[in-house]
C-alpha cells in the first residue's frame, strides 16, 4: 500500500486567504495549497493592502485583521484562476475599493456575467473594459443594497462572490441555486461566528447570510488535503496502476466534493474511507483505494455539482471500465479552464476510445486495449493530470503536452506520479 499526501485544498485555501484579513484578530492558516492559483489570490490580497499583515512560511500564514482593503496600484492579475477572479470581484464590490481584475487568455474567455449581473443589481459599479461579460473588469466598490439572487447554475463561485460582497458591504444576502455546489464558504463563515443559514428546497438550495454587528472571529485552520488532487491517485489505484493500492491521508471529505466516490462505488471500485475529525467545520479523513474491476454506469445528473472537477478523471477511468459510462448535466464543463467536454472527447478519440460528445456530457465505451497517442491538454491542469494517470498504466504509451499546466493546482504532480511508479515496481 503506497501512502500519499496531497496538497492543501485549493478552494478552502482561496477562501481562507480572502476571509482571514476581515477577521478581528490573528488567524493561523497551515497546509495552504501551493499552486499558482492560490498564489494569485495571495498576491492579490497583498495588493489590496493585506501585505503587512501576512507572515509567510512554507504553507503557513498568520494574518492579523481586520485590514481595511485599499486600492491596488496596478491591475490584479488573476492568471488562470476563476475562483480568484469571481470571489474577489464580490469581495471588492462590497468594499470601498477601486480595482481592475484581469487574467490569462483562458480566464479572459470565461463567463463573468454570472457574477457581474447580480452585483450590478445590488448597486455595485462593475464595468467590463473589454468584451461584455468577460475580464478585464473594473470595480469601484461602495454601498450595496441587500442581495437576493437566483442563480441559474449551481456554482460555488457565484454563491461565494455574493456572500463575500454582502459580508464586505454589511448587507444581508440570499442566494438560491439549483444544485448542491461546494459549501466551503458557508462552513468557514460559520466557523468564524457569522450567521449563515442553509435550506434544502424542492428545487435546489437557499443560502442566507445575516448582517452581523461585529467582525468575523479569526480562523485556526489546518487546510485538509484536496479531494480533487486525491482523485488522480484514487483513479490510478482502482485502474491497477499503483500496485496493491494507495492510502491517501488527511483528505477533505466534504460531501459536496466527494461525488466521485459515489460514482466509483456504483462502478464496483474497492474504496474505503475513514473519517479522522474536522477542521473549521470541514470533515477530514483517509481514503484507501485498491485495484478494482469496474463496470460503466449512468451518472445521475443531479450528482454533477459534487464531482464537477472530477469529470476529466472519471472520463479517463470510464475508458477502462467494462461497458458504457454516461455523464449528463455537465454543460458547465464547457466554461472551465478549457471546454473540457470537447477536450475529453477529442483526446479519448486520439487514444481510439469510442466516445460520443453530447451537448451536456459524454458517453464513453470502455476498452481493455492498449492506449497510445499524444494528448492535447489545452493547457488545462485537470486534462493533463487525468491523461497522465492513463499514461502510467501498463501497456499505455501516452505523451501529454503542456505538462507544466499542473502548476496551477498540483506543482508536484509529475514527481509524485514517478514516485508511485517506482514504488509499485519495488
Ligand atoms: C470552485 C467552484 C467550482 C469549481 C472550481 C472551484 C470554488 O466552479 O469548478 O474549480 O472554489 O468555488 P463553479 O463555481 O463555477 O462551479
Boltz pocket constraint, residues with backbone or C-beta under 6 A from the ligand:
constraints:
  - pocket:
      binder: B
      contacts: [[A, 10], [A, 11], [A, 12], [A, 83], [A, 154], [A, 155], [A, 156], [A, 157], [A, 158], [A, 160], [A, 181], [A, 182], [A, 308], [A, 309], [A, 332]]
      max_distance: 6.0
